[in-house]
Amino acid sequence: MFDLIPDAVLRLDAERSIVEANAAALALTGWSAAGLVGQSVDVLHLRGRDGNWFLADGWPAATRLRSVRRVPEVEVTLRRADGADVATYTTARYVRDEADEVQGVVMSLRPAEARRHHMATGIEIVSTVSHELRAPLTSVKGYTSLLLNRWDRFDDDQKRMMLEQVHRDADRVTRLITELLDISRLESGKLVLRRQMVDLPSVVATVLEKVAMEYPDLDCTVVFSQSFPEVYADPDKVVQVLTNLVENACKYASPMGMVIRGSLTADLVEVAVDDRGEGFPERDLARVFTKFFRRAETRPTGSGLGLWISRGLVEAHGGTLAVSSVPGEGSTFRFTLPLLAFEELHA
């Protein structure tokens, strides 16, 4: 479970010794698990922007305040096992005992180079999303102007049709703005999940009901066991991921013959969305979750960011999002969520 977290994560004990490191941390530091675990965090030569050693004098002064559980992100340079220095952005969550004394810390480290690359693509993202906003806003403006200026000339059915379209376009604008905010939070590592117990079959039913307003011929079979467990997740983000997968299946495959299945392993739940479309050629499978991906064979619609964001939201929960496809038969998008949150596993 620890290795499913995309960012590098280290867990330190009260003496600042490394007691656990995930796969991303080993890749970032160049150390093996056997070589790193058990050593003082000083082996990584962590240094702040001022050149001083990070944590050289123990825990930061702020943690002496009993209310502090997490410290703000700071820029720290670490030294890899091969001697190379790597600039990172580091956040820390402190583990306290019943007396509220610090007993350890969970540190996450994200390479600064990745952030600089994300900043370079920021203008392109804003440009794309701005273009996508123009169409629904133009529709909203047009219909509201008609209703304001010619209200008495339309019958009730015509008014209802226009208001329903305005409602759908307003939802689309809201989703685009949410996507833009999620992009910013995912790339800066500041996405906050508001977790609670979530009943996935109920979420699926809600998503299908909403998508059916846009695609009235939606025909989807839902397969979940009666004893399917709840998961500890952010319900809004789960809805966002499922809505994206179902709408993509309707838009690029077919709203007919869709199947959503839930399955369970020892510590994970999996939700799969099967469509009956043309599927993806092998060359496209590796690019499905990249920014701005849109298949050349289809009419280019959408921002090309939805699947990239969805994968980021799932990975933020400690899960995975993947796709498999058989050309000419359809595709399956499946995502996993842990039954327990990372904080619970390491409490």
Secondary structure by P-SEA (a helix, b strand, c coil): cccccccbbbbbccccccccccaaaaaaacccccccccccccccccccccccccccccccccccccccccccbbbbbbbccccbbbbbbbbbbbbbcccccccbbbbbbbbaaaaaaaaaaaaaaaaaaaaaaaaaaaaaaaaaaaaacccccccaaaaaaaaaaaaaaaaaaaaaaaaaaaaaaaaacccccccccccaaaaaaaaaaaaaaacccbbbbbbbcccbbbbbccaaaaaaaaaaaaaaaaacccccbbbbbbbbcccbbbbbbbbccccccccccccccccccccccccccccccaaaaaaaaaaaaccccccccccccbbbbbbbbbccccccccc
